């Protein structure tokens, strides 16, 4: 008669429940992780000894657990957690970047509108936004797990975009104060660069976020 044995593995950074059925007669024992069956290769079957289940480390490696034995310690880390952390770091960084970028963009539009309508222009808010615009939301290499050929440095266009918009805003302020159309021309050139960097960053962000999500959930 079959009997059900429930084995719970407490792992570093992750907990997984493995449920399997065993009989006294030799037969393959299926291993399930979060409801999904883990594939096993010949020679890596689960062994039942004294009512304890022994699972080969290679099975966990195939399930994307990092398995390391060193100094009498067996360390297990689920790589899924690394990609989940990617998603969190990317979300926080992207929120900071887009918030600062959009505030400057909106204020620039307001200033240009008043210039065109020949209304009095207050540039104090734009000056304040420029001072606050330094982008510090870089994803540090030590907290980002590379996915395919991408790493944290592939987000650098976000910083370049903010820096270009800071230069553009400075040129716009100079035009408001002097009326020098060369400064207005410089503004348009720097703003164009900023928007190109922004588009490049957005494409890269979407690409890496999607790959990290797939790696964290598949």
ZIURDA-V79946 format. One record per residue. N is the residue number from 1. OMEGA is omega in radians with two decimals (NA if undefined). NEAR is the number of other C-alpha atoms within 12 Angstrom. D_CENTER is the distance of its C-alpha to the mean C-alpha in Angstrom with 1 decimal. Layout:
n: [N	N]
omega: [OMEGA	OMEGA]
near: [NEAR	NEAR]
d_center: [D_CENTER	D_CENTER]
This chain:
n: [1	2	3	4	5	6	7	8	9	10	11	12	13	14	15	16	17	18	19	20	21	22	23	24	25	26	27	28	29	30	31	32	33	34	35	36	37	38	39	40	41	42	43	44	45	46	47	48	49	50	51	52	53	54	55	56	57	58	59	60	61	62	63	64	65	66	67	68	69	70	71	72	73	74	75	76	77	78	79	80	81	82	83	84	85	86	87	88	89	90	91	92	93	94	95	96	97	98	99	100	101	102	103	104	105	106	107	108	109	110	111	112	113	114	115	116	117	118	119	120	121	122	123	124	125	126	127	128	129	130	131	132	133	134	135	136	137	138	139	140	141	142	143	144	145	146	147	148	149	150	151	152	153	154	155	156	157	158	159	160	161	162	163	164	165	166	167	168	169	170	171	172	173	174	175	176	177	178	179	180	181	182	183	184	185	186	187	188	189	190	191	192	193	194	195	196	197	198	199	200	201	202	203	204	205	206	207	208	209	210	211	212	213	214	215	216	217	218]
omega: [-3.10	3.00	-3.08	3.10	3.12	-3.11	3.10	3.12	3.04	-3.07	3.07	3.11	-3.13	3.03	-3.13	3.10	-3.14	3.12	3.13	3.12	-3.12	3.07	3.13	3.10	-3.14	3.03	-3.12	3.08	-3.14	-3.14	3.13	3.08	-3.09	3.08	-3.13	-3.10	3.08	3.12	3.11	3.12	3.12	3.14	-3.14	-3.12	3.06	3.12	3.05	-3.14	-3.12	3.09	3.06	3.12	3.11	-3.08	3.14	-3.14	-3.12	3.11	3.12	3.08	3.13	3.11	3.08	2.92	2.99	-3.09	-3.11	3.08	-3.09	3.11	3.11	3.11	3.07	-3.10	3.11	3.11	3.12	-3.08	3.09	-3.10	3.12	-3.12	3.03	3.09	3.05	-3.09	3.14	-3.13	-3.14	-3.14	-3.12	-3.13	-3.12	3.13	3.14	-3.11	-3.06	3.12	-3.13	-3.12	-3.08	3.10	3.11	-3.13	-3.13	-3.13	3.10	3.11	3.13	3.14	3.14	3.12	3.14	3.09	-3.13	-3.13	3.14	3.06	3.11	-3.06	3.05	-3.08	-3.07	-3.14	3.12	3.10	3.13	3.13	3.11	3.14	-3.09	-2.94	-3.13	-3.05	-3.13	-3.05	3.11	3.06	-3.06	-3.12	-3.07	3.13	-3.12	3.12	3.13	3.12	-2.98	-3.12	-3.06	3.06	-3.04	-3.12	3.13	3.08	-3.01	3.14	3.08	3.12	3.12	3.14	3.13	-3.13	3.12	3.14	3.05	3.11	3.13	-3.13	3.11	3.12	3.13	3.11	3.12	3.11	3.13	-3.08	-3.02	-3.07	-3.14	-3.07	3.06	3.09	3.09	3.09	3.11	3.09	-3.11	-3.14	-3.13	3.12	3.10	3.09	-3.11	-3.12	3.08	3.07	-3.14	3.13	3.13	3.12	-3.11	3.11	-3.10	3.13	-3.13	-3.12	-3.08	3.12	-3.14	-3.13	3.11	3.12	3.12	-3.13	-3.10	-3.02	-3.04	NA]
near: [8	11	13	17	20	19	24	21	22	15	20	18	19	21	19	25	20	28	25	29	25	26	17	16	12	12	15	21	28	28	35	26	26	18	13	16	19	27	22	23	16	11	13	22	24	34	24	23	11	7	16	15	25	22	27	21	24	24	27	34	23	20	27	25	28	25	23	18	12	9	7	7	9	15	20	27	25	30	30	26	28	28	31	29	27	37	33	22	29	38	23	18	28	33	20	25	35	29	22	32	36	23	26	38	30	20	28	35	20	22	28	27	17	17	22	13	11	12	13	15	24	20	28	17	20	35	26	20	27	31	20	21	32	26	31	20	25	29	32	21	16	15	20	29	32	26	26	16	14	22	28	30	22	30	36	29	29	43	33	30	36	42	32	34	44	35	32	33	45	31	32	39	33	23	25	31	18	13	16	16	17	16	23	26	19	24	29	25	21	27	32	22	25	31	28	21	28	31	20	22	30	24	18	26	36	20	23	32	36	23	25	34	25	18	25	23	19	16]
d_center: [49.4	45.7	43.9	40.3	38.4	35.1	33.0	30.0	27.9	26.2	23.3	21.2	18.1	19.2	22.5	23.9	27.2	29.3	32.4	35.1	38.7	41.3	45.0	47.7	48.0	45.5	42.8	39.1	36.9	33.7	30.5	28.0	24.5	23.3	26.0	25.1	27.7	26.8	28.7	31.1	33.1	36.8	37.5	34.4	35.9	35.7	38.9	40.7	42.8	44.7	42.6	39.3	36.6	35.5	32.4	31.9	28.9	28.4	27.8	24.9	23.5	23.8	21.9	18.9	20.0	20.3	24.0	25.7	29.2	30.3	33.0	34.0	30.5	28.5	24.8	22.6	18.8	17.0	14.2	12.7	11.8	9.7	7.4	7.7	6.8	3.4	3.6	5.8	5.0	3.4	6.4	8.6	8.4	9.0	11.7	13.5	13.6	14.9	17.2	18.9	19.2	20.7	23.1	24.4	24.8	26.7	28.9	29.7	30.8	33.0	34.6	35.3	36.9	39.2	40.1	41.1	43.1	44.7	43.7	43.3	39.8	38.1	35.5	34.8	31.7	30.2	31.2	29.4	26.2	26.4	26.9	23.8	21.6	20.4	16.7	15.6	12.0	10.9	8.1	10.7	11.3	12.5	9.5	7.1	8.6	9.7	9.7	13.1	14.1	10.9	9.7	8.6	12.0	11.3	10.1	13.6	15.2	13.9	16.2	18.9	19.0	19.6	22.2	24.0	24.2	25.6	28.3	29.0	29.6	31.9	33.9	34.2	35.5	37.9	39.2	39.8	41.8	43.7	43.8	43.2	41.9	40.6	38.0	37.2	36.7	34.4	32.4	31.9	31.0	28.3	27.0	26.9	24.8	22.4	22.0	21.6	18.8	17.1	17.6	16.3	13.0	12.8	13.5	11.0	8.1	9.7	10.3	7.1	5.6	9.1	9.3	6.7	8.5	11.7	11.3	10.7	13.7	16.1]
